[in-house]
Structure formats: C-alpha cells, structure tokens
Amino acid sequence: MNVTISYSYWYKLYFKFKRRLGEYTDHGFKNPQWLLMFIFGRIHIIRSLMILLASKPELILPTTDSSLFTEIDVDSVVENLQRDGVCLGIHLPNYVLSEILEFTNQTYYLGNGRFELPFTLSNKEEQEAKYGKPFLFGYHYKPSLSCTAIKKLGDDPKLRQIAAKYLVGEPILKSTMIWWSFATPVEQLDERLRFAQGLFHYDLDDYRCLQFLFYLTDVDLDSGPHAYVKGSHSKKKLQYQLSIDRDKPERELINYYGSERIVNICGEAGSGFAEDQFCFHRANIPTKKDRLILQIKFVLNTYSFF
C-alpha cells in the first residue's frame, strides 16, 4: 500500500540537507578523494572511466565449493545486475536464517540510529517511554562482529565472486548492518521525512557499490517492501547526473522511466537480492507490520576519515 504524504518534495529535501550538511563537510575536509567521488561519481561517463581504471579482469576469484548458496549461478546473477541493476532470488538457507534470528532477538539496537537511545526488543516500549519518543527504526551496526552466521555471509565465496565480477575488481566488505523499520501510525508519518524513508534515491558510497539485502521477516506491501527502478543504474538523464540532489519524486521517475519499471520486492523471511546502489531505490514505509532486514555491502575503494 502506497502512503501519500502531504509535504512537498522541497520540504523533504530541506530536512535531508539540514541533517547531512555537517557530515558531508566533515568527510570532504578529511578526505578529498571521497569528495571528488561524491561530486563526480554521479556522472555516468566519469563513473565508467573510474571503474575501468580500477578494474582487474585478471582477478583470481575464490572457489565456491564452501558457499552457503549452493544453487546460485554466479554468472546469471551478474548478468541480471548488469541489465536491471537488481537480481532477485538469493535465499538464505533455513538454518542460517534461524541462527541470525536468534541473534536479532537478543541483541541491542540504536533507536532512530542514535547511540544515546539503545534498546532491545524486550524493553523497546519501556525505553521509548523513558526517552519520550517512538523508535521508528532500530539499527545494529557491524553485526558480523557478533554473529557468526552474518560473518560467514560477508565471507561467502559466491557472494564475493558475484561482487568481484560485477565490480570488476577486488571486493571490499564496507559494512554489515541489520535494522528494524517499525510500523508507523499515520500521525507519525511526518517524522519519517527526517530520515528520508519513502523517498526514491541512489547512493554514492563509491564509483560502484553492490549490496546484498536479506529480509529477516516476511515482507508484503503493508510491511515496507524495498522498491527499485529497474535499469536506472545505467540510465539517468543528464539533469539527474548533474543535480546535487539524489532524491527524486516518484511521479517524476514514473514519467521518465515508466510505471512498469518501479518494482516492489515482497518475500518471505530469508529471501534476498543483490542491488547496485546507483539504482534509484527506496524503503517503503511499513504501515501495519514491522520489517527486519540485513545488509551486506561491497565496494571497490574505502575512504578513510581518520
């Protein structure tokens, strides 16, 4: 179910830049290479050139005998990514899903991503009352440090081989993260704007970045499915490439790409997919059911900020 929010696109944009301006300024000052990537990495011809310069076609790929994903065909996944920007059908084995869920039921999260708002699932309501605000999100950063199953996924030879072939270089594990998106009553929808949820956007972590996303709860249209614009990783009009703003209104994207290219991904717990983060995508707002998701992200370059 799509949720219509009355606030204008520019109102959303204002909150986004207000929230991130300090972060962008700090990162750019500490690492000019990141700043160059962040400014020029949105332009197709520059992205292609930088990827070509960094590519290592002779890369020795890991063997896949010990992979958790026995049925995945690596070349097929890479072909789908190159064509559509997303490849569906990457499922967690049941025993891996069970191990991860056991971890997620016991670990702590950061309310709305803030370190001063920690909570567990068992004391969420108590902590919300203590801090006087609802938790729309619950983040746990770097779960691979504490959960063996997630660490195995980050090291999985098939996932790394997919990343290596798609990135055309040695994949670097940039991050792992799990997060809850909690179902939001109508009266709290405006607060979501401060976190830019529900907005189509693309990410610029590197000149090419590949993420694997796995649903850890059943996800339907009422529980905030991930959505993407098919093929938008390789097709952006010049206006989008030159704009400092990476968020775009849904209606504008429909007018340019066509409604048939906007895809909502629903699936059972354990279902997953690979995505080029340069694709326009968004997390829909969950309206009736909470959503839990795992992210594993690979890049070609890391940018140190001291």
Legacy VTK file of the C-alpha trace (Angstrom):
# vtk DataFile Version 3.0
C-alpha trace
ASCII
DATASET POLYDATA
POINTS 306 float
0.000 0.000 0.000
1.422 3.365 -1.007
1.316 6.108 1.609
0.694 9.628 0.361
2.482 12.301 2.389
1.247 15.867 2.030
4.604 17.579 2.479
6.290 18.909 -0.633
9.377 17.430 -2.188
11.362 20.545 -1.287
10.336 20.277 2.352
11.762 16.750 2.420
14.901 17.958 0.683
15.396 20.709 3.258
15.373 18.242 6.161
17.732 15.901 4.358
20.389 18.535 3.701
19.998 20.026 7.164
20.631 16.590 8.638
23.622 15.726 6.433
25.398 19.001 5.677
27.796 18.692 8.603
28.625 15.097 7.699
29.354 15.989 4.054
31.530 18.944 5.031
33.479 16.908 7.572
34.046 13.980 5.179
35.124 16.263 2.342
37.626 18.072 4.539
39.137 14.847 5.855
39.314 13.001 2.540
39.369 14.988 -0.726
39.263 11.729 -2.726
35.883 10.961 -1.206
34.721 14.484 -2.043
35.747 14.051 -5.692
33.890 10.729 -5.838
30.838 12.230 -4.173
30.734 15.155 -6.617
31.640 13.408 -9.886
30.654 9.807 -9.148
27.065 10.538 -10.186
28.077 11.256 -13.805
27.928 8.132 -15.974
30.971 8.774 -18.140
33.179 9.558 -15.124
31.891 6.521 -13.230
32.658 4.294 -16.206
36.147 5.755 -16.577
36.996 5.322 -12.889
35.653 1.768 -12.872
37.710 0.974 -15.973
40.866 2.380 -14.381
40.287 0.399 -11.204
39.212 -2.821 -12.917
41.229 -6.025 -12.546
39.930 -8.505 -15.131
42.743 -10.898 -14.222
41.480 -11.102 -10.652
41.810 -14.575 -9.120
38.291 -15.457 -7.983
37.627 -17.551 -4.874
36.376 -21.100 -5.330
32.713 -21.520 -4.426
32.758 -25.059 -3.013
32.148 -23.860 0.554
29.399 -21.367 -0.295
26.142 -21.311 1.656
24.321 -20.637 -1.633
24.691 -23.930 -3.474
22.014 -23.250 -6.107
23.081 -19.747 -7.185
24.606 -19.358 -10.634
27.150 -16.551 -10.309
27.214 -15.553 -13.979
23.421 -15.373 -14.146
23.297 -13.082 -11.118
25.948 -10.800 -12.627
24.104 -10.662 -15.973
20.862 -9.668 -14.240
22.687 -6.991 -12.266
24.272 -5.575 -15.392
20.910 -5.464 -17.170
18.487 -4.442 -14.402
20.627 -3.190 -11.517
18.995 -5.792 -9.241
18.929 -9.588 -9.124
16.273 -11.373 -7.073
16.169 -14.951 -5.843
19.111 -15.147 -3.424
17.698 -17.080 -0.456
19.238 -17.757 2.924
19.365 -21.415 3.978
16.850 -22.039 6.768
19.486 -22.906 9.343
21.369 -19.657 8.614
18.152 -17.642 8.919
17.390 -19.320 12.254
20.828 -18.503 13.638
20.547 -14.873 12.570
17.037 -14.516 14.031
18.235 -15.901 17.353
20.891 -13.190 17.365
18.457 -10.412 16.405
16.070 -11.371 19.216
18.778 -10.973 21.832
20.961 -8.104 20.643
20.605 -4.353 21.213
19.604 -1.673 18.696
20.046 2.074 18.411
16.723 3.870 18.446
16.408 6.016 15.304
20.117 5.368 14.729
21.209 7.351 17.797
23.823 5.909 20.164
22.173 7.559 23.159
18.929 5.621 22.523
19.836 1.927 22.952
17.139 -0.699 23.371
16.408 -4.405 22.996
13.237 -5.908 21.611
12.182 -6.905 25.111
12.459 -3.359 26.541
11.585 -1.266 23.470
8.350 0.192 24.867
9.993 0.889 28.213
12.878 2.736 26.530
10.518 4.700 24.282
8.652 5.882 27.376
11.964 6.715 29.100
13.241 8.834 26.217
9.823 10.286 25.392
9.832 9.411 21.689
8.817 6.493 19.462
11.515 4.474 17.746
10.765 4.433 14.033
13.970 2.487 13.375
16.332 0.253 15.261
19.863 -0.111 13.887
22.613 -2.571 14.780
25.892 -1.752 13.072
28.559 -4.361 12.266
26.601 -7.446 13.391
29.242 -9.582 11.655
31.467 -8.910 14.676
28.998 -10.658 16.996
27.024 -13.078 14.818
28.907 -15.985 13.242
26.244 -16.549 10.573
26.427 -12.953 9.363
30.224 -13.102 9.328
30.007 -16.215 7.127
27.755 -14.322 4.729
30.249 -11.477 4.477
32.973 -14.018 3.707
30.834 -16.262 1.499
32.813 -17.166 -1.667
29.811 -16.960 -4.024
28.699 -13.569 -2.756
32.294 -12.368 -3.058
32.617 -13.853 -6.534
29.425 -12.074 -7.621
30.778 -8.846 -6.159
34.191 -9.330 -7.806
32.722 -9.980 -11.255
30.262 -7.124 -11.017
32.706 -4.617 -9.563
35.448 -5.918 -11.899
37.894 -5.739 -9.031
38.725 -6.986 -5.555
35.554 -6.516 -3.470
35.994 -4.794 -0.123
33.423 -5.519 2.573
32.427 -1.987 3.562
29.748 -2.748 6.114
27.157 -5.091 7.525
24.026 -3.864 9.247
20.646 -5.086 10.455
17.782 -2.736 11.099
14.159 -2.684 12.067
11.636 -0.412 10.420
8.698 -0.310 12.790
5.134 0.105 11.565
4.219 3.766 11.752
0.836 5.217 12.742
-0.473 7.897 10.399
0.147 10.659 12.928
3.884 9.824 12.977
4.450 9.676 9.219
5.832 13.222 9.058
8.710 12.223 11.330
9.831 9.720 8.677
10.715 12.637 6.429
13.639 13.477 8.687
15.123 10.082 7.828
14.235 10.316 4.114
12.399 6.981 4.233
9.871 6.552 1.474
11.914 8.680 -0.959
13.447 7.269 -4.113
17.187 7.945 -4.175
20.502 6.424 -5.168
23.616 6.066 -3.006
27.213 7.150 -3.574
29.453 5.054 -1.348
31.887 4.520 -4.239
32.089 4.630 -8.025
30.467 1.204 -7.933
28.861 -0.396 -4.896
26.976 -3.675 -4.579
24.747 -4.600 -1.669
23.067 -7.852 -0.727
19.810 -7.438 1.188
18.009 -10.236 3.039
14.561 -9.998 4.597
14.569 -11.430 8.124
10.787 -11.080 8.475
8.021 -11.761 5.980
7.564 -8.633 3.865
4.404 -7.673 1.984
3.014 -4.332 0.825
1.994 -3.439 4.403
5.454 -4.025 5.890
7.594 -1.618 3.889
8.980 -3.582 0.943
12.164 -2.436 -0.740
11.461 -0.868 -4.130
13.724 -0.058 -7.072
13.564 1.449 -10.546
14.608 -1.262 -12.982
17.550 -0.267 -15.176
18.088 3.127 -13.530
21.665 2.211 -12.564
22.727 2.598 -16.198
20.194 5.151 -17.402
19.880 8.564 -15.799
19.090 11.693 -17.742
21.731 14.405 -17.637
19.649 16.527 -15.275
19.773 13.740 -12.675
23.518 13.266 -13.114
24.317 16.956 -12.655
21.924 17.539 -9.762
23.356 17.649 -6.253
20.114 16.087 -5.052
19.955 12.297 -5.238
16.291 12.074 -4.171
13.561 12.152 -6.817
9.761 12.220 -6.514
8.030 9.001 -7.523
5.829 10.767 -10.089
8.881 12.235 -11.820
10.528 8.821 -12.058
7.333 7.283 -13.411
7.171 9.963 -16.082
10.755 9.270 -17.153
11.140 5.505 -16.710
7.518 4.316 -16.846
5.445 2.833 -14.013
6.265 -0.718 -15.149
9.907 -0.207 -14.125
9.081 0.576 -10.493
9.219 -2.742 -8.665
8.233 -3.523 -5.075
10.086 -6.556 -3.708
7.970 -8.708 -1.399
9.031 -12.036 0.004
9.214 -14.424 2.936
11.823 -14.253 5.664
15.123 -15.424 4.211
14.522 -14.099 0.710
17.188 -11.772 -0.612
18.559 -9.935 -3.607
21.621 -8.125 -4.912
21.422 -4.444 -5.876
23.663 -1.841 -7.459
23.222 1.119 -5.123
23.368 3.517 -8.065
19.869 2.250 -8.911
17.052 4.500 -7.738
15.568 2.688 -4.746
13.684 3.274 -1.528
12.430 1.573 1.596
8.671 1.917 1.646
7.132 2.940 4.948
5.709 -0.022 6.899
2.119 0.719 7.873
0.901 -2.445 9.607
3.848 -4.808 10.152
7.434 -4.309 11.288
10.266 -5.137 8.885
13.724 -6.505 9.724
16.443 -6.572 7.076
20.130 -7.484 6.783
22.512 -5.528 4.553
25.943 -6.656 3.333
27.767 -4.024 1.264
30.804 -4.341 -1.026
32.793 -1.511 -2.666
35.912 -1.089 -4.781
37.506 1.630 -2.632
37.409 2.602 1.003
37.683 6.223 2.074
39.427 6.873 5.359
38.179 9.728 7.535
40.945 9.405 10.138
LINES 1 307
306 0 1 2 3 4 5 6 7 8 9 10 11 12 13 14 15 16 17 18 19 20 21 22 23 24 25 26 27 28 29 30 31 32 33 34 35 36 37 38 39 40 41 42 43 44 45 46 47 48 49 50 51 52 53 54 55 56 57 58 59 60 61 62 63 64 65 66 67 68 69 70 71 72 73 74 75 76 77 78 79 80 81 82 83 84 85 86 87 88 89 90 91 92 93 94 95 96 97 98 99 100 101 102 103 104 105 106 107 108 109 110 111 112 113 114 115 116 117 118 119 120 121 122 123 124 125 126 127 128 129 130 131 132 133 134 135 136 137 138 139 140 141 142 143 144 145 146 147 148 149 150 151 152 153 154 155 156 157 158 159 160 161 162 163 164 165 166 167 168 169 170 171 172 173 174 175 176 177 178 179 180 181 182 183 184 185 186 187 188 189 190 191 192 193 194 195 196 197 198 199 200 201 202 203 204 205 206 207 208 209 210 211 212 213 214 215 216 217 218 219 220 221 222 223 224 225 226 227 228 229 230 231 232 233 234 235 236 237 238 239 240 241 242 243 244 245 246 247 248 249 250 251 252 253 254 255 256 257 258 259 260 261 262 263 264 265 266 267 268 269 270 271 272 273 274 275 276 277 278 279 280 281 282 283 284 285 286 287 288 289 290 291 292 293 294 295 296 297 298 299 300 301 302 303 304 305
